[in-house]
Amino acid sequence: MGLIDPKDVKAGDEVFVIYNNPHTPTVSNIRAAEIVPHPKDPDAVALFLNETFHVIEDDDAFFSSEEAAEEAIQEMYLNEGE
């Protein structure tokens, strides 16, 4: 499916994420993001999305392509109806 384990990312990687709009929780978009050196921890990396640094959590979902993220969204919506 193109899912990337958060433990396998390194600075300079481009990933795609499903970003939920904080003002409209039912709206999700796919965004390209970059893995960058963590601004406060030289031994870690962070996700840079929408001009903001985000701590990477073990349950974050990163995708290798926009198409893979779109496929994941479609699977989520299909599974919601079950």
PyMOL CGO cylinders between C-alpha atoms (Angstrom):
from pymol import cmd
from pymol.cgo import CYLINDER

trace = [
    CYLINDER, 0.00, 0.00, 0.00, 2.99, 2.35, 0.14, 0.3, 1, 1, 1, 1, 1, 1,
    CYLINDER, 2.99, 2.35, 0.14, 2.87, 2.75, 3.90, 0.3, 1, 1, 1, 1, 1, 1,
    CYLINDER, 2.87, 2.75, 3.90, 6.17, 3.84, 5.47, 0.3, 1, 1, 1, 1, 1, 1,
    CYLINDER, 6.17, 3.84, 5.47, 7.08, 2.89, 9.03, 0.3, 1, 1, 1, 1, 1, 1,
    CYLINDER, 7.08, 2.89, 9.03, 7.77, 6.09, 11.02, 0.3, 1, 1, 1, 1, 1, 1,
    CYLINDER, 7.77, 6.09, 11.02, 10.92, 4.42, 12.39, 0.3, 1, 1, 1, 1, 1, 1,
    CYLINDER, 10.92, 4.42, 12.39, 12.32, 4.12, 8.85, 0.3, 1, 1, 1, 1, 1, 1,
    CYLINDER, 12.32, 4.12, 8.85, 12.25, 7.80, 7.85, 0.3, 1, 1, 1, 1, 1, 1,
    CYLINDER, 12.25, 7.80, 7.85, 15.33, 10.01, 7.68, 0.3, 1, 1, 1, 1, 1, 1,
    CYLINDER, 15.33, 10.01, 7.68, 15.97, 13.71, 7.14, 0.3, 1, 1, 1, 1, 1, 1,
    CYLINDER, 15.97, 13.71, 7.14, 15.37, 14.68, 3.54, 0.3, 1, 1, 1, 1, 1, 1,
    CYLINDER, 15.37, 14.68, 3.54, 12.61, 12.13, 2.89, 0.3, 1, 1, 1, 1, 1, 1,
    CYLINDER, 12.61, 12.13, 2.89, 9.40, 13.35, 1.30, 0.3, 1, 1, 1, 1, 1, 1,
    CYLINDER, 9.40, 13.35, 1.30, 6.30, 11.62, 2.61, 0.3, 1, 1, 1, 1, 1, 1,
    CYLINDER, 6.30, 11.62, 2.61, 2.59, 12.05, 2.08, 0.3, 1, 1, 1, 1, 1, 1,
    CYLINDER, 2.59, 12.05, 2.08, 0.18, 12.29, 5.00, 0.3, 1, 1, 1, 1, 1, 1,
    CYLINDER, 0.18, 12.29, 5.00, -3.56, 12.41, 5.44, 0.3, 1, 1, 1, 1, 1, 1,
    CYLINDER, -3.56, 12.41, 5.44, -4.20, 15.73, 7.11, 0.3, 1, 1, 1, 1, 1, 1,
    CYLINDER, -4.20, 15.73, 7.11, -7.49, 16.28, 8.92, 0.3, 1, 1, 1, 1, 1, 1,
    CYLINDER, -7.49, 16.28, 8.92, -8.74, 19.84, 8.88, 0.3, 1, 1, 1, 1, 1, 1,
    CYLINDER, -8.74, 19.84, 8.88, -8.82, 20.97, 12.54, 0.3, 1, 1, 1, 1, 1, 1,
    CYLINDER, -8.82, 20.97, 12.54, -11.77, 23.28, 11.85, 0.3, 1, 1, 1, 1, 1, 1,
    CYLINDER, -11.77, 23.28, 11.85, -13.81, 20.73, 9.88, 0.3, 1, 1, 1, 1, 1, 1,
    CYLINDER, -13.81, 20.73, 9.88, -13.04, 17.26, 11.25, 0.3, 1, 1, 1, 1, 1, 1,
    CYLINDER, -13.04, 17.26, 11.25, -14.89, 15.49, 8.42, 0.3, 1, 1, 1, 1, 1, 1,
    CYLINDER, -14.89, 15.49, 8.42, -12.56, 16.97, 5.80, 0.3, 1, 1, 1, 1, 1, 1,
    CYLINDER, -12.56, 16.97, 5.80, -9.30, 15.16, 5.06, 0.3, 1, 1, 1, 1, 1, 1,
    CYLINDER, -9.30, 15.16, 5.06, -6.66, 16.15, 2.55, 0.3, 1, 1, 1, 1, 1, 1,
    CYLINDER, -6.66, 16.15, 2.55, -3.47, 14.55, 1.36, 0.3, 1, 1, 1, 1, 1, 1,
    CYLINDER, -3.47, 14.55, 1.36, -0.41, 16.71, 1.89, 0.3, 1, 1, 1, 1, 1, 1,
    CYLINDER, -0.41, 16.71, 1.89, 3.22, 16.32, 0.95, 0.3, 1, 1, 1, 1, 1, 1,
    CYLINDER, 3.22, 16.32, 0.95, 5.52, 16.78, 3.93, 0.3, 1, 1, 1, 1, 1, 1,
    CYLINDER, 5.52, 16.78, 3.93, 9.23, 16.58, 4.58, 0.3, 1, 1, 1, 1, 1, 1,
    CYLINDER, 9.23, 16.58, 4.58, 11.19, 14.74, 7.22, 0.3, 1, 1, 1, 1, 1, 1,
    CYLINDER, 11.19, 14.74, 7.22, 13.67, 17.23, 8.69, 0.3, 1, 1, 1, 1, 1, 1,
    CYLINDER, 13.67, 17.23, 8.69, 16.16, 17.33, 11.58, 0.3, 1, 1, 1, 1, 1, 1,
    CYLINDER, 16.16, 17.33, 11.58, 14.29, 17.96, 14.82, 0.3, 1, 1, 1, 1, 1, 1,
    CYLINDER, 14.29, 17.96, 14.82, 14.81, 21.62, 15.78, 0.3, 1, 1, 1, 1, 1, 1,
    CYLINDER, 14.81, 21.62, 15.78, 15.43, 20.84, 19.48, 0.3, 1, 1, 1, 1, 1, 1,
    CYLINDER, 15.43, 20.84, 19.48, 16.79, 17.27, 19.45, 0.3, 1, 1, 1, 1, 1, 1,
    CYLINDER, 16.79, 17.27, 19.45, 19.83, 16.68, 17.24, 0.3, 1, 1, 1, 1, 1, 1,
    CYLINDER, 19.83, 16.68, 17.24, 19.34, 12.89, 17.51, 0.3, 1, 1, 1, 1, 1, 1,
    CYLINDER, 19.34, 12.89, 17.51, 15.78, 12.94, 16.15, 0.3, 1, 1, 1, 1, 1, 1,
    CYLINDER, 15.78, 12.94, 16.15, 13.80, 13.93, 13.09, 0.3, 1, 1, 1, 1, 1, 1,
    CYLINDER, 13.80, 13.93, 13.09, 10.48, 15.74, 12.79, 0.3, 1, 1, 1, 1, 1, 1,
    CYLINDER, 10.48, 15.74, 12.79, 7.71, 16.08, 10.25, 0.3, 1, 1, 1, 1, 1, 1,
    CYLINDER, 7.71, 16.08, 10.25, 7.55, 19.50, 8.60, 0.3, 1, 1, 1, 1, 1, 1,
    CYLINDER, 7.55, 19.50, 8.60, 3.98, 20.11, 7.45, 0.3, 1, 1, 1, 1, 1, 1,
    CYLINDER, 3.98, 20.11, 7.45, 2.17, 23.38, 6.79, 0.3, 1, 1, 1, 1, 1, 1,
    CYLINDER, 2.17, 23.38, 6.79, 5.20, 25.39, 7.94, 0.3, 1, 1, 1, 1, 1, 1,
    CYLINDER, 5.20, 25.39, 7.94, 5.12, 23.64, 11.33, 0.3, 1, 1, 1, 1, 1, 1,
    CYLINDER, 5.12, 23.64, 11.33, 7.32, 21.01, 12.97, 0.3, 1, 1, 1, 1, 1, 1,
    CYLINDER, 7.32, 21.01, 12.97, 5.51, 17.93, 14.30, 0.3, 1, 1, 1, 1, 1, 1,
    CYLINDER, 5.51, 17.93, 14.30, 6.89, 15.26, 16.60, 0.3, 1, 1, 1, 1, 1, 1,
    CYLINDER, 6.89, 15.26, 16.60, 6.78, 11.88, 14.86, 0.3, 1, 1, 1, 1, 1, 1,
    CYLINDER, 6.78, 11.88, 14.86, 4.72, 9.31, 16.76, 0.3, 1, 1, 1, 1, 1, 1,
    CYLINDER, 4.72, 9.31, 16.76, 4.82, 5.53, 16.31, 0.3, 1, 1, 1, 1, 1, 1,
    CYLINDER, 4.82, 5.53, 16.31, 1.23, 5.49, 15.05, 0.3, 1, 1, 1, 1, 1, 1,
    CYLINDER, 1.23, 5.49, 15.05, 1.69, 8.21, 12.39, 0.3, 1, 1, 1, 1, 1, 1,
    CYLINDER, 1.69, 8.21, 12.39, 0.84, 7.06, 8.88, 0.3, 1, 1, 1, 1, 1, 1,
    CYLINDER, 0.84, 7.06, 8.88, 3.30, 8.10, 6.18, 0.3, 1, 1, 1, 1, 1, 1,
    CYLINDER, 3.30, 8.10, 6.18, 2.83, 7.14, 2.55, 0.3, 1, 1, 1, 1, 1, 1,
    CYLINDER, 2.83, 7.14, 2.55, 5.33, 6.90, -0.26, 0.3, 1, 1, 1, 1, 1, 1,
    CYLINDER, 5.33, 6.90, -0.26, 3.04, 8.57, -2.79, 0.3, 1, 1, 1, 1, 1, 1,
    CYLINDER, 3.04, 8.57, -2.79, -0.09, 10.63, -3.06, 0.3, 1, 1, 1, 1, 1, 1,
    CYLINDER, -0.09, 10.63, -3.06, -1.76, 7.66, -4.77, 0.3, 1, 1, 1, 1, 1, 1,
    CYLINDER, -1.76, 7.66, -4.77, -0.96, 5.37, -1.82, 0.3, 1, 1, 1, 1, 1, 1,
    CYLINDER, -0.96, 5.37, -1.82, -2.49, 7.89, 0.61, 0.3, 1, 1, 1, 1, 1, 1,
    CYLINDER, -2.49, 7.89, 0.61, -5.58, 8.21, -1.60, 0.3, 1, 1, 1, 1, 1, 1,
    CYLINDER, -5.58, 8.21, -1.60, -5.92, 4.43, -1.61, 0.3, 1, 1, 1, 1, 1, 1,
    CYLINDER, -5.92, 4.43, -1.61, -5.76, 4.42, 2.21, 0.3, 1, 1, 1, 1, 1, 1,
    CYLINDER, -5.76, 4.42, 2.21, -8.52, 7.05, 2.40, 0.3, 1, 1, 1, 1, 1, 1,
    CYLINDER, -8.52, 7.05, 2.40, -10.70, 4.99, 0.08, 0.3, 1, 1, 1, 1, 1, 1,
    CYLINDER, -10.70, 4.99, 0.08, -10.14, 1.88, 2.23, 0.3, 1, 1, 1, 1, 1, 1,
    CYLINDER, -10.14, 1.88, 2.23, -11.02, 3.83, 5.39, 0.3, 1, 1, 1, 1, 1, 1,
    CYLINDER, -11.02, 3.83, 5.39, -14.31, 5.04, 3.90, 0.3, 1, 1, 1, 1, 1, 1,
    CYLINDER, -14.31, 5.04, 3.90, -15.16, 1.57, 2.58, 0.3, 1, 1, 1, 1, 1, 1,
    CYLINDER, -15.16, 1.57, 2.58, -14.47, 0.02, 5.99, 0.3, 1, 1, 1, 1, 1, 1,
    CYLINDER, -14.47, 0.02, 5.99, -16.52, 2.66, 7.84, 0.3, 1, 1, 1, 1, 1, 1,
    CYLINDER, -16.52, 2.66, 7.84, -19.71, 1.33, 6.29, 0.3, 1, 1, 1, 1, 1, 1,
    CYLINDER, -19.71, 1.33, 6.29, -19.12, -2.24, 7.49, 0.3, 1, 1, 1, 1, 1, 1,
]
cmd.load_cgo(trace, "trace")
